[in-house]
Amino acid sequence: MDIRITVESGQGEADLRSLEEWLLRSRGLRRTPITRPAPVIRPDDMGAVSDILMVSLGAGGAGAVLANAVSVWLQNRVTHVKVRIESPRGSVDVEAGNIRNPAALIMRILEEGPDIDSGPPPDGDDDGTAPMGRTP
């Protein structure tokens, strides 16, 4: 399953690079392909840097490892950072310091099973970071 990860923050590309390096160092993800697709360069652009990470998850619990790795990375941020994770099952936004259990929320879109609706997060918080359902 291919997972798309984007990062919104005041640090922009530096935070995306930090998350990428964090994931690449995660023991449980060492054999998981983590790439940055080539950016689309428009005629007036001076150049471009890819602003997304693609993670190709296989079987064997890599989804849980990814969810925990992103969660720990977010918990160590001192600035405002929002991470969006998109899977074929939906998408979820998690923000540093804005939810008690980001790993559980992320797992809702990574686990195999029935499609999710936009119900409350698993820890009961109703803070706007609940999954938004299937992505178009």
N, C-alpha and C positions, 0 to 999 in steps of 0.2 A: 504494500500500500504506500503510495507516495503522499508525503506530508509537506505542505508549504508553510514556511514560517517567515513572518515579517516582524520588524521591530520599529516602533515609533518612540522617539526620544529626542531630547535636545542634542544628544551626541550623534544621532543618525548612524552613519556607516560604522563609526567606531564601536557602538554598542552591538551592531549586527556582527562585526568581526569578533568581538569579545564572546558573544554567544556561540558563534561558529567554533572558535578555538576551545571553548568550554566543552561543547558537545564532542569535538574530535578527541579530547583528552579523557572523556568518560569511558571507563573500562568496558561497560556493557554495550557501548556503541562503536567500538573500535573496528568492527567488521561491517558496520552499517554505512552505506554510501551517503555522504553528506556533501552536497555540491551547491554552487551558485550558478544558475543558468546565465548564459550570456545576455547582457542587457540589450534592449532595443535602443539604437542610437538614431535620433532624428536628425534631419539635415542641419539644423541650427545648433546642435549640441557640440560642445568642445570635447566630449568624451562621456563615458558613463560607467558607473559601477553598479553591479547587480544589487538590488535591494531586497532580495529574498534568498532564503535557504531552502533547498529541497532535500528531504530526508526520505530514503526508501526503506521502509520497515518491512522486515520479513517476520517469520514466526519466531516463537521462542522468547516472548516477553520483552522484545525491544521497545514496544509501545510504553510499557511501564517504566522502563529505564529512561526513555526520552522524556516522559512526563515528569519524572523525579528530577532529571538533570535540569530541565527548564525551570522547574519550581525552585531548586536550590540556587540557580543562577539569579533568578528574580529576587530571591530573599537577600542576596548579597549586593543589590544595587542601592546606591545612596541617592540617586537622582530618579526622577519620574521616568519610568519605562513601561511601555505597553507592548505585549507580544501577542500577535494573532497567529493562531495555529489552525490550518485548514486541512481537512481530510475529505475523502469521498462521502463521509457520513455527516459532515457539517463543519462549522467553524466556531471558535471560541476566542475571546479576548481575555487576557489576564494581565493585571497591572501589579507592579511592585508595591507591596504593602497594602493592597486593596482587597485581599481575600485571604481567608485563613488557610485554605487547603487547595492551592492551585493545581497540584498534581491530580487530585481527585476530579477536578473540573475538566482538566485536559484529557484524562482517561475516558471521559464520557464520549468523546469523538474518536478515540483511538481503538476502543474495544470492539470486538466483533459482536454482532447481535442486531436486534431490531433498530430501525432508525430512531433517532431521538426527536423529541418535540422540544419546545422552548420552555420547559418546566423549570422550577427553581434549581439552583446548584445543589449538589449532594450534601453540602454542609449546612444548608438552610439559609445561607445569605441570599438576599435578594438585592444585589448591588449592581445590577446591569451587566454582569459579566457572564450571564448564563449563555449556553450555546444558542445560536440563532437558527438552528435547524439545518436542513440540507442547503449546501451552496448550489447556486444555479449551474 
